[in-house]
Structures are given as C-alpha cells and as structure tokens.
Amino acid sequence: MKTIARIAVIVVLTLTTIITGCKKDDDSFSSSQLITPQNFLAADKYTSLIVEIKYIEGYNPTQESLNNLKQFLSDRLNKPNGITLITGSLPSKGRTSYSLTDIKAIEKTSRQYQTNNKTLTAYIFFADGGYIEDTEDTKVLGIAYGSTSAAIFEKTIKNSSGGLAQPSEDVLETTVLHHEFSHLLGLVNYASRMVSNHQDIAHGHHCTNENCLMHYKTETSDIIGNLIGGNIPELDNNCINDLRLNGGK
C-alpha cells in the first residue's frame, strides 16, 4: 500500500444507506516532524491556534460546521490566547478529482499562515471534486495528512447529504471535520499515548467503542440513523482521557 495519507473518512453509498469508516495509508507519525499532537493539546509551547480554511468557490463549509469545529477544539485544546478560524476562497481549477499530490501543491501555494512564536497553525482545504481513489461505491470524504493538514471533499459531502435517507450537510460535514482533526490530535494511538487500550487494531487507529466519533464504521448502517437524527458522534471517555494525558482538556 502506498504511503500517501494518514487517514481518510470513507462513505459507501447505496440506495438507502450511508456507511462510514476510515481508510489508512500510513500508520507512521514521524518523530522528526516539527508539530506534534501535544503541541495542539497543550499550552506550554503554543498558546493560540489559527485554523486556516481554504475552499474552492461554491464549496465553502457551512457556518454551522465552522461553529461546531471551533467549539470542539475549544473544548479539548489548551489555548488560553484563543482559537481563530480564518476562511478564504480559491478559484476552481476544473478538477473532477484530487490526488494527495494535488492537495499538497494547493496548500503550498495558498497557505498563508505559518506556525511562529506562540501561535500554532493548521490548514484545511475544501475541494470541489472527489478523491482520486474513489470508486463507484466508495467515496472518500476527508483525509488528514502530515502533522497540521487536512482536506475535505466537499462536493462528495454535498452529494451525500440533504436528501432522502441522508443526513443534513451540517451534521455530515461536522462529523468529518471532527474526525479528521482528531487524528491530527493523535487519536487513536497515533502519537497520543493511550490511558487504556481501546485501539481497534483491525481497523487501524480507531476506537473500539462503536458509539465513539473515532470508531471505524463499516459494514453497518447504525451511523446513518444517528446522523439523520441530527446527532453528531462524540469522543468517548477513553479518547478524551487520551487527549488529557497528552496535554488536552
């Protein structure tokens, strides 16, 4: 398997259900990387966080999803000088799909905020196309790569939400954002140590609790009922304890 991205949320589309889960391409989290999950969680090195969000015109995240992301991060990160989300649009390049190489190239030219002094930064790209590894039945909703970056395949999210037997766009988008950012925070057993063993090793770096945000949900339609009802999955106590052990709240 090629080493391209640390995590991806996948949605399987059928006529009546959405099945969510994650695909990993690289387990590793290099110790030589400048930014670690602990830098996000603790305040000893960085006291504030800027999340730079760039989207292709017409494929911006909803305001509700942004509000939810900021609250999610505020609840878990020790950033006494604040968490700021900054959004900006990019012109479409007419792509129907994106590879990780494409996404990294866009980040290289569009990322404006870099970590310095006491301010940590993260970057999230919202794409107007799907992932290059999508199939007819399996679609990737998001990937987290490197130590501070993620991409959300917004066109796929829009196509997978808001219709009959589909969750709302706010709920699906929020779920993907929270899940991917949680991997940047080191869950599960990436680079954030576990208090107790709750890693679903068979499915990579995910939680054994099927009700947790970090569970690898495949071959089950349980998640669709929760999402349609407007309930966004939350981190369970084991995941929260891991974040606290590594400097978070």
N, C-alpha and C positions, 0 to 999 in steps of 0.2 A: 504494500500500500504506500502510495506516495505521501511524503511529509509535506502537507500544504497548510492545513489549518487545524487549530487545536480542538475546535468544537463546532458543530452545526446543528441547529434545530431543524428537524425534518417534519413535514406534514404529508401524510398519504391521503390522497383524495379519492373517495368513491362516490357513488351516487347519494349516499345517505350519511356518511360519517367522515370525520377527520381524525386521524390517528397521529399523535405527536410523539416525538422522541428526539434522540440526538445521534449524530454520527461523528466519530472522532477519526482524525487522520494522523495525529501526532500527540502522543502522551506527554512528551517532554516539556519541561519548563526550565530553560537554560539558567543556570546559576550565574552566568556571566551577564544576563540582561540587567540593565540599569534599574528598571522599575520592577518591583515585586508586589504580590498581593498585599503584603504587610504595609507597603507604602500607601496603598489605598485605605487600608483599615485603620492604621494608627496615625497619631499626630506628631510623633517625635521628629519626623523629617519634613513632612509636608502638612501644613495646617489648613490649606484650602484646595479645592478641586474645581477645575474648569472642564466640562464635557462639551467638546466641540462637535456639533451635529451638522453635517453637510448632506443635502438631499438634491436629487435631480428635480428640476422644476416640475410641479404637478404631483410629486411623490413625497411630499413632506409628511412627517409624523403628525398625528393629531395632538392638539393641545392637551387633551386629557391624558394621553400616553406620556407626554413630557412631564406633566404634573405628577403623574404616578411614579415615573422614574426618579424624579428629584426627591420625592418623599421616601421612596425605597432606599435610596442612597443615604439620605439624611438619617434614617432610622438605624443604619448599620455602620456608617463610617464616622470616625472621629475627625471631623474637620471643623474646628472651632471658628475659623475665619470664613466659613461658608462654602456652599456648593453652587456653582453657576452653570446653567445650560445656555450655550450660545448657538443659534441656528443660522444657516446661510444656504442659499440655493446655488446650484450649478447647472449650466446648460446641458441638455441631453446630447449625447454623442451617437444616438440612434442605435444603441446596442439592444439586442434581444436577450443576451446572456452575458454574464461576467465570470471570469476566472479569478482566482486569488491574485494572480499577477496583475490583472487589470485593476483590481481593487487597490492593491498596494501602489500602483502607478498613480491612481487618482488621489490617494492620500498624500503621496509625495508632493504633488503639485497644488493641492488645495488645503492641506493642513496649515493653519496659521498660528496656532498656539502650541508652544513647546514648554515642557517642564523646566522650571527655573526657580531659584531661590526657595521659597516655601510653598510654591504653587505647583501642584501636580496636574497634568492634563491627560485627557482621554479623547479618542476620536471615534465617531460612529458615522458610517456612510449609509444613506438610504438610496437603494438602486431602483431604476426604472425597468429592470429586467430580472430574469431568473438567474440561478446559479448554473454554471456550465455543466455540472454533473447531474442536473435534473433529468428525470425520466418521465415517461407519460404518467406514471402512477405515483412517483415520489418526488416531492418538491422540497428544496431547502429554503427555510425561512430566514436563517441567520447564521453567521459564523463569527467566532471570536478568534483573533489571530494575534501573534506577538504578545506583548505584555500590556498594551494600552488601547488596542484597536478592535473594532467590530464592524460588521456590515449587516444590514437588514435588507432583505429582498422585498421591498415594499410593494412592488407590482404583484408578487405572489400572495402577499398578505391581503391586498385588496381583493384579489380574485378568490380568496379563501374565506372571506368574511362578509357579513352583512346580508347574506341570502338565506333562503330556506334551509333549515338544519345546519346553519353556520353560526359561529359566534360573532359578536359585533367586532368592528375593526379596532375599537379602543381596547377591548379585552384581549384579542389575539395579539395585537401589536405590543401591548404592555407585557404580556406573558413572555414573548420572545425577547424583548429588551431586558427584562429582569433576569431571565435565564442566562442569556449571553454575558451580561455584566457580572453575574455571579461566578461564572467561570474565570473572568478576569480577577475576581477576588480569591481565586484559588480553590473553589469548590468543584467536585468533591475529591479531596486528597490529591489535588494538583500540586500546589505549593503552599497550601494552608494545611497544617497538621490537624489530624482528627483527634477529638477528645475520646471518642469511642468509635469502633469500626462500624461504619454504616455505608461503605462503598459497595455499590453493585458492580463488582469486578467484571462480571459477564458482559456488562454494557458500558464499560469504561469508567469515567469519572462522574458517576451519578449516584444518587441516594437510593437506598433500599426501600424507603418509605414511598409507597405508591401515591400518597397524597401530597408529597413534597414537590415544590417547584423544580427541584433538581432530580426528580425521578425520570428514568428513561422509559417513556411511554410508547411502546409499540405493541402491535397485535392486541390492542384493547381499545374499545370505544368509550371507556369511562370518562376520559378527559373531555369529550365533546359535550356531555351533559353538564359538566361543571362550567365550561366556558359559555355555553348558550345561556346558562342561568345568570351569567354576569359575574361569576366568582373567579377571581384571578388566583391561581395557585400561589401559596406562600411557602417560604422556607420553614422546614420543621425544626424542632428543638435541637436535633443533632447538628444540623447545618449552622444554626445560629450559634450554638456553643463553639463550633469550629472557628467561626468568624471572631468571636470574643477571645478565644485562646490566642489568635493571631493578631490582636490589636484592635478589633472592631467592637461594636456595641452589642 
